[in-house]
């Protein structure tokens, strides 16, 4: 922890001066460059070279001083010549490592500091060289071996099994000779099944007497953060539990008020399903995997018919009992809980139990598109049972446990901008064996750390640092990652340029799906063209996608959702983030968060091609990381938010007449968006017309570029009350999506339109966007908004 604090605290008091001596176009139209370090310059002081020039040109007052100066300069030149000869000798030795074993012993000396060396002209590495090196040092067998090792048995947070794996990851990082390896601990409160009293699901008669015990399949399966207690009510089938599904029930005259709803897994997260059910008046929620939504198994429903899937129902991330605060042991917390915790009971059930319940229901038939593939195929909406007076009773006995969790970190230090980080992360814990949920991601994380460290040892000089993070308590909603973000929230936008999540990277299929911040999307297509398809030999991932559907490239890239572990990095911390995975088309992997999430089942689902698919993920992420660490300017498409905001404002403008009736206008929102667009174009023009060799200018430009995501976090709401403050990707009435939803009430339900709330929403969104424009332009003092 202390080592990371020390690294984060060095914001760059000294800057290195460089001379660029060679530039070469890359395959994908980019420009690469190599640089030779000449001297260090103090930020606010004269350069060493300028002092030497002044010293030589200054007229001496007498001949004795002139002689002294000449002697000093001669000695200095001799020292420089000696050092250059020494460095070139060391590099020559390094280049013969593979041919002469004696050279290996010399190059691996403990006093060898590769960060102080500068590449010679013959050591220039271009994009093709770096791609080849990455491919050479990636070992797919090591990925599958580590996947098997990480998924031998269940390893939930706080368990002895997870502590063993924590040590394994830590030791692996150490063996890779990374620049720094460390861990940190957090003290969090996690829910756990209560072994002393079981959860239950019963059908009772009108007098409350037991009629049928539904016998839950596995008492270890639960929905974390459901409150304790018991509730009784009718049962309503609500499809996926989306807002449109509850509205459909209302249209059909089916009320969920004071009833329990049964919902299918899919489309939105467990937490969103429960939150919406609570909003519509339900007292409890049951969630099950419908066979229509999961991959068909050759043995039929039998393999997963009795499988219930664990999850969490906190509509947020991190420890909900310290919202907005890092759970370090030295911090004192107020006694509060997250407002995103549900107030109604929730439990997971299997398809078999769901089928038994649905057969007991009566009422109108579900809409045709709501019908799945449960055994017997009965899909009535409820809420009443076939036998009059019967009701359903749900009991949850989960207990809260104080738990110490540990995140493990390793880093490769950058050579030009060591205080700028590209972060790769994967959760380490799992309720089951977790082969797909956490095993593959952790294995790919380890192999990328190994491959990049080997590249550095063989000539790669990343400009920026790479941070590898193995997170704890990911099953409970990215708790380990979010607690770390909360601990460094005030500086994250100054240090972190991008985050790549490796969670659920391989889910039993070869179709690529990506969730990403818009700022990173420009990296995706060029990389897809460079990585070989895991299924079709000789074709790229891009070719594979285009062959299936020429229009599908844009369809596979979607916005970040709450169930992605990359989501808090963007929506909470303002860091561009991405999560990619290979899975089946339009089907979820059926064994995530179950005891059946084993290495053997995952490999069988891929027909023995786990190595190939894992390697494709590693190469795609590795190439994007190299692009972000190696290029002079960060390849983040900051201009994209000009189009993103315009799309929303265009939707809002369709309500112009309704707004005029309330004396409101979108003029200032349009103006703020225009200011941002002009600021983005001005920065692009400035970069294009600037000297690409000027390190100080590049540093200034990178500062602006890497903070754009952060500019879209609303500064007008409390992070403890509204952690996801991003006005485009966050959650709250201060976001552009919320503004549009509120306006829709003017047409569908005018009585619910709240004028005062809407005025506040509009003001917060407008000034957040204006603030982003001001920050990007940097010319805030000359803005003439009021025309004076």
N, C-alpha and C positions, 0 to 999 in steps of 0.2 A: 504493500500500500504506500509506504513512504517513498519507495523508488518511483512509483507512478506520480505521486504528488510532486516530486522534485522535477520529473520530466515535464509535467504539465505547467509547472511554474516558470519554466524558461520560455518566455514568449519571444525570444529572439533579440537579446540585447545587442548581439553582434551579428553583422551580416557579412557573408563571404562575397568577395568580388571575384568574378569569373570572366574568362575570355572564351568565346565560342569559336571553334576553329573548323567546324565541319557541319554541314546540314545536308540531309538527304530526304527526298520524298518517300513516304511509306506506301504500302500496298493500298491502303484504304483512303488515300488522299490526305493523310495527316503528315505532319512534319516532325521528324525526330531531331535531336541535337545532342551533342556531347559537349562537355565543358571542362576546362582545365582551371584548377583553383590557383589563383595567384597570391592573394593576400587577404587578410581579414581587415575590415574597416569598422571602426566604431560608428554607431548610428548617428551620433551628433558631432563627431570629431573629424579632423582631417585624416585622409588616408595615408598609409605608410608610404605608398608610392609618391604621393604628392609632396610629402615631407622630404623624401630623397631628392626629388627634382628641385625643390626649393633650396635644399642644402647644396647641391652641385652648382646651381645657377647663381647663388648668392655670392657677391663679390667679397672675398676675405679682406679683413682689415690689415693683415700683414702676411708675409710669406710663410712665417712659421705656422700659422693657423692653416694656411693652404696645404702645407705639407702634411699636417696632422689629418686633415680631411681626406686627402688622397690616400694616405695609409689606411685609414679606417674603411674607406670605400673598397680598397683593394682586398682587405681582409674579409669584408662582407661578401664580395664576389667569390672569393676562394671557398668560403663556407657554403654558399649556395651551390657552387659547382660540385663540391664534395657530396652534399645532400642529394642532388639530382643523380649523381652517379650511384649512390647507395640505393636510392629508390628504384632506379632502373635495373640494378642487379637483383634486388629482391623480386621485382616483377618478372624478370627473366626466369628466375628460379620457380616462381609460381606457375608460369606457363608450361614448365616441363614436369609438373607434378605427376602426370600419368605415365611419363616415360622413365623417370628416375626416382626410385624410392627414397633416396637421400634428400631430395628436394622436399618431399612430403614432411619430413621431420623438421626441416627449416621453416617451411611455410606455416606449420601448425604451432610454432612457438607461442607461448602464452603472452609474450610481450608484443606480438604482432597486432597492431591496431589497424584493421582494414578501413576504418572510417577516416584515417588521416591520409590515406593514399589517394592519388589522383590518377585517372586513367590516361595512358599514353595514346598517341594517335592510332597505333595498331590495335588497341583494345576497344575501339569504338563498337558498341553494340546497337544495331538498328532493330526495328520492329520484328523483322523475320528472325534475327538472331535470338531475340527474347522469346518469341513463340517457340522456337526450336528448343531452347534451353528448358522452358517450362514443360514441354512435352517429354523431354529426355528425363527430367528428374521426377516427374509424377509416376508413381508406382501404383497401378490399380489393384494389384494383389495386396499391397499394404493397406489399402482402403478396406477391402473386404475382410482381411484378417482383423483389423481393428473394429470393424462393424460386428464381427462375430464375438470379439472380446468384450465389446461394450454391451452386448445383448444376451449374455449367457443366462441372466436371471433378472427378476424385477429389482429395481433400484430407485425407490422413491426418495424424495428429499428427507434428510435426517437419518437415513438407514445406514447400517454398517456397509452394505453392498455399495452404496453410492460413495461412501468415504474411501473405499478401496479404489473405485474408478477415478475419484478426484486425485488420489496419489499417482495413479497410472498416467493421467493426462499431464500432471505437473512434471513427472519424471520424463515423459516424452518430450515436452518442451525443453527441458534441460539438456536432453541428449542431442537436440538439434542445434545447439550452440547459438541460440538467439541472443540478442543484445541484452534483454532483461526478461526475467521470469519471476512472477510473484502471484500472490493470491490475496483476496480480501474476504472478510466475513461480515454477515449481516444477521441481525437478531429479529426474526419475523414470526408472525403468528399464522400457522397453517391449519386447515381443517383436516380431520382424520375420522374414519369410521369408529364408532364407539363399540368396542368388543363386548361390553357388559350388557348392552341392550340393542337388539337388532332393529333395522328399518323394516317397515311392513307396508303392505298394500292389501286391503280387505274390502269385500263387498258386505255391507250390513243391511239389515231390514229396517223398516220404518221405526222400530223401537230401539235401534242401535245395536241389536244383537248380531253376532257374527253369522254370516250366511256362507261366505266362501273366502278362504285364505288363498291369495293369489301366488304365494310362494315365490318371492324374488329369487332369481337364479344365483346371485353371488353377492354376499354381504360386503365384500371388499370393493364393490363398484358403487360409486356415489357421485353426486354433483357437488363439488367443493363450493363452500360459502352459502349453501342453502341454510336458512335458519332452522333451528330445532323446533319440534312441536308436532301437532297432528291437526289435520283438517278433514272435513267431510262435505261432500257435495255431489252434484250430478257430474257426468262426464261428457265433454264436448270434443269432437274431432276437429282440429284446426289446421290441418295440412302442415305447412312448414312454420306457421306462427309468425309470418311477416305481417306488416301493417296492412297490406292489401288483403291478406287472408282473413284477418279479423274484421275488416270492413265488409268483405264478402259475406261472412257469417251474419253480420248485422243486417245486410240487405235481405238475406234469406229468412230473417226473423228468428235467428238462433242466438240466444244470449249466453255469454260466458260469465256473466255476473254471478259471483258466489259459487261457481262451479270449478272443477278441475278440468284442465284441457290436456289432450294427448296430441303430441306433435311429432312430426318426422324430422330426423336429422338432415341437415343440408341447407344450402342457400345463405343462411345467416348463422352467427355463432349461438351457442347455448345461452350465453348471457343476454343477447338481444332478444331471443325468443321469450325468456322469462320476464325481461323488463317490459316487453309489449303485452304479454299476458296479464301482468300486474296492472298495467295502464288501463286495460279493458275490463278490469274487475275480477279476474280469476283469483282463486284462493290457493291453487296449486298447479304444478305442471309436471307431466310425464313425457319423457323424450325417448324415442325408440328408433332403431335403424330399419327402415323399410327395405325389403329385398329389391325393390325397384330402383333404389338410389345407390346401391353398392354393387360391386363387381360380382357377376354370377360365378358360382363355384361349381366345378364339375360334379361334386357330390351333392349338389342341391342345397336346400336351406339347412340341412342337418348340421353343417359345420358351424354356421353362425346364427342359427335360429334361437339358440339359448344364450347368445352373447349380448350383454348390455355394455354400453360404452361410457367410461368415466369422462368427466370434463369439469369445468368450473363455470359459475354463473355470476361472477363479479363483472359488472359492466365497466371494466377498467383494467389497468395493469398494475403490478406491484403489490406490496403489502397493503390491503385496504384499511388496516388499523393504524397506519402512519401515512395517510394520504398527502402526497406532495413533499414528504420528509424522507431523507435517507435513514434506513434502519441501522446506523452505526451504533456501537455500544456506548459511545461517549456522548450521544445526543439525547437530550431530554425531550420527550414527546408529550403534547397535550392529550388528554383522554378523549380522542375523537375517533370516529369510524367513517369510512367512505360513504358518501351519499349514493354511490353506485351499487351498494350491496342490496340484494333483493329482500323484499319483505314477505314474500310468499314462498311456500315450500316447493322444492323441485327434486325430482329423482329420475334416474335413468332406468329403463326397463328393456328387456329383450323383445325381439319380434314375436316370439312365442307367447309371451305374456300379453303383448299388445293385441295379438290375434284373439286370445281368450276374452279380453275386455271388449273388443269391438263386436264380438259375437253376442255379447250381452246387451248391446245398445239397441234402441229403437229411435224412430224419428225419420225425417226425410233422408233420402239417399244423398251421399256427397256428390258434388259436381263430377262430371266424367273425368276431367283432368286431375282430380284429387285422388283418384283410385289408384292404389299401388298394387303390390303383389304379396300381401299377407296371405297365409294359408286360409282357405275358405273364402277369401276375397270379399268379406263383408265390411263396408265402409259407410255406416250410418253416422249422421252428425250428432245424435243425442239431443238433449242432455239426459233423457230419461232411460231407464233400463226396461228390459222386456217384462220383468216382474214388477208390478206397481209398488212404489214405496222404497225400492232398493236405492242405495246410494253407495258411493265409493269413499273409503277412508284411507288417507295417506299419513304415515308417521315417519319422521326423520329424526335420528338421534345423534347426528354428527357432533363431535366435540372439537374444541380449538386447542392447539398444542403450540407452545413456544418452541421454536426450532432455530438452530444455527445453520445458516446456509453459507456456502463458499463458492465464489467465482475464481477461476484460474486464468491468468493472463500470461502471454508471451509477446514480445515485440521485436521487430527488426527496425533499427534506427535509420532514418533517412540521412542522406549525405548533405543535402542543401537546405531542406526545410524539416529538420527532425521534430519540430513541434507541431507538425501537421500530420494527422493520422487518417489512414484508410482502415476501417475496422471490419473484421470478419468474426461472426459469432455463431454459436450453436448451443442449444440446451443439452445438458448432460444427464438430467434425471428422467425417469419414466416410471409410471405406475405399473406397467408390465415390463417384459424384456426390452421393448422399445426399439426394435431394429430399425423400423421406418421412422418412428417419431424422433428419436434422438441418436441412435447408433450410427446411421449413415452420415448424418450431419457432423457429428463429432469426429468420425473417421476422416471425412473430407477436410475438416478444419486442421486436423493433425498433419495430413499429407500435404496440404498447401503450405503449412508452416515449414515442413521439412523441405519441400521443393524450392520455395523462395529463399530459404537460408542457404541451400546448395547453390542457387543461382548467384547469391551475393558472394559466396566463397569462390566463385569462378568468374567474377568480373562484373556482375550486375551491380549498378550503383543507383538504387532508388532515391529519387529526390526527397520523397516524403516517407514517413514511417508507416509500418504496417503493424496493426495490433490484432492479435488473435485472442478471442475471449470464449471461454467455456463457461456457460451460465448454469446456475443452480435454480431449482424451483420454477422451471419453465412451465411445468404442467399446471401450475396455479395461476397462469396469466403473466408470463414473462416477469416473475417476481425478482429474480436475481438481476436481470438486465435493467429493469426499471429502477430498482433501488440504487444501482450504480449510476444510472442517469441522474437520479435525484441528487446524489451526492456531488455531482460535478455539473449540475445544470447551468450554473452561471458562466461556465467557461466552455461548455460543449461546442457551441457554435464557433468558438475561436480556435478549437483544436481538431474537431472531427469533420472531415470533408465528406465522408460517405460511409454507409454501413451496409454490409451484405449478410443476410441471414441464410444459414445453411440448414435450418430446421425443416424436417419433412421433405428433404431434397429428392428422395427417390421413394415413390409410393406405388410400386407395382406396375408401372407402365412406361411407355417411351414417348408420350406426348408432352411437349414442353408447355408449362404455364408459368406466367410471371406476374407478380404484383410489384409495382414500383412507383416511387416518386417520379413525377414528370421530368425532373432535372436529370435523371439518370437514363432516361429511355433512349437517348441518342447513342448510348454505348451498345445497346442490345443487338441491333441488326448487323453491324459490322462484325461482331464477335460470333454471331450465329453462322456467318458465312465462313468463318475460319475453323470451326470445330466440327469434327467428323461425327456424323449421325451414329447414335448407339445401336441403330437397327439396320440401316442400309449402308453397307460398306462402300466407300468411294464417294459418298455424297455427304454434304454438310448438313447440319441441323436445319439451316435455312432452306436447302433444297428439299429436305424431307417435308417441311411444313408447307412449302409452296406446292409440292406435288399433290398433297392431300386437298388443299384448298387455296387457290391463288390469293384470296382475300383474307386469309386467316392470320397473317403476320400481326396485324393490328388487333385482332381478336384475342390473341394469346396474352397480350399485355394489358393488365387491368389495374385499377387503383388499389392502394393498400386497404385491407379490411382489418377489423378489430381482432380477428382470430390469427392474424399474422404477427409473428414475433418482431417483425421489422416496423410494425405500426407505431409503437411508442417513440421510436427514434425520430420519425418525421412529425407525427401529430403532437408529441409531448416536448421533444427536445429540439426540433427544428433542424434535423440532420437528414439529408437525402438518403433514402434507404430502399433496398430491393430484396425480394425473396423469390427464388425460382425453384421449380420442382418438375420432375418427370412423373406423370401418372397416366391413368387411363382416360379416355375421352368421356367427359361428362359423368364420370363415376368417381366416388370417393373410395379410397383404400379401406376395406371393411374392418381391418384389425387394429387401426390406430387406437391407442389408449385401452388396449385389451391385453389379456394374458397370451393371446395368439399372435402378438406382434413379434414374431421370432425371425431370426436370420434365415432359417430353412424355408419358412412360408414365403418370405419376401423374395428370396432367390428363385423359388419355384414359380412364383407369380410372374417373374421376369424370364422364365424359361432358361434359367441358369446364366442370365446376362447381367447380373448385378455389377460385375466388374466394369463392363462396358458403359452402362448407364451412369455409374458413379464417376467414372473418368470424364464423361462428357460434362457433368456438372462441375467437376473440379477445373477442367480446362476453361469453361465459360467464365466462371467466377475469377479464376486466376488471370485470364487475359484482361478482364475489366479492371482488376486491381492493378495490374502492371501499367495499363494506360493511365490510371489516375495517379500512380506513384512516379511515373517516369517522365511525363510530359511537362514542359515548362509551365504551361497554364492548365489549370484544372478543366477537364472536359465536362463541365456541368452546363446544361442548356438553360441558363437563367432567363432567356427570352421567352421560354415556353409559357410562363405564367401570364404574360401579356395576353396570349390567346385563351388560356384557361379562364381568366377573369372575364374576358370579353364574352365567352360563351355563356357564362352565368348571367351577366348583365343583359345580354340579348334576350334571355328567357324572362328576366324581370321586366324588360321593357314592354312585353305583351300585356302588362297590367297598367300601362301608363294612364289610361282613362280612369280606372278605379283609384289610382293614387291621386290624380288631380282632384277627385271628389273629396279627398281628405286633406287637400292642400299640400300634398307631398310631391317631390320630384326626384328623379334619379340623376339630375344634372351633376351633383357633386361627386357621385359615385363614378359617372363617366369621366369626370375631370381627373379624379384620382387614378383611374385606370390609364388615362392618357398620359399622365405624368410618369407613371411607371414604364409605359411603353417607350416614351421618349428617353427616359433614363437608361433603359436597357439598350436602346439603339445607340445612344451616345457612348456608353461604355464599350460596345462592340466596335464602333468607329475609332474610338481612342486606342483600343488594343491593336486594331489593324494598322493604324498609322504610327504606332510606337516602335521603338527599337527593341526587337525581340531579344537582344543580348543584354539588356539592362535588367540586372537582377532585382534592383530595388523597385523598379516599375512592376516587374512580374509579381513581386511580393504584394504590392499594393493592390494589383488587379485580383490576385488570388484571395486576398482578404475580403474583397467585395463579393466575389463569386461564391465563396463557400458560406457566406452568411445570408444569402438570398432566402433560403428555406426558413431560416430563423426570423427574417423580417415579417413572415406571414403568420407568426404566432401573435395572437391578440394580446397587447400589453394592458388591456383594460379589464381583464378578469383575473381572479385569483387562481393560481396554479393548484392550490389545495382543493378548491371547489370545482374547478373546470380544468382538469389537467390537459385535455386534448384541445389546445387553444388554436390550432391551425385553422384559418378561416376558410380553407378549401377542403382539407381532409380531416378536420377535427369534429367534435361533437359538442353542440351547444347552440343557443339562440343567437350567438354572435358570428355564426358562419354563413357563408353565401348559400349553401344548400338549405339551411334552416330559414333564411330569408325568403327563398323561393317557396318553400313549403307553407310558410305562414301566409304569403300572398295568395296561395291557392284557395285558402279558406274564404276569400272574398267571393269566390264563385261557387264553391261546393257547400260551405257552411258559414255564411256571413256573420251569424250570431257569435261564433267563436273567435272572430277576428278581434285582436286586442290592439287598438291603435297606439296606445302608449308604449306597449311592449315592442311593436313594430318600429316605432320611431327610434327607440333605443337600439334595436337591432341594426337599423340602417346607419345610425351614427357610428356605432362601434365598427362595423364592417368598413365604412367609408374611411374612417381615420386610421384604421389598421393598414388599408391599402395605400393611403396617402403617406403614411409613415414609411412603408416599404419603398415607395418611390423616392422619398426624401433621402432615405439611407443609401439607396443605390446610386443616386446622383451625387450625393455628398455636398451639394450646393444649397444647403437648407437656408443659408442666410440671405440669399438673393431671391428667394421665392416671393412673388408679388401676388399672392392669392387674393388679397382684398383690393388690389389695384391702387394702393397709395404710394 
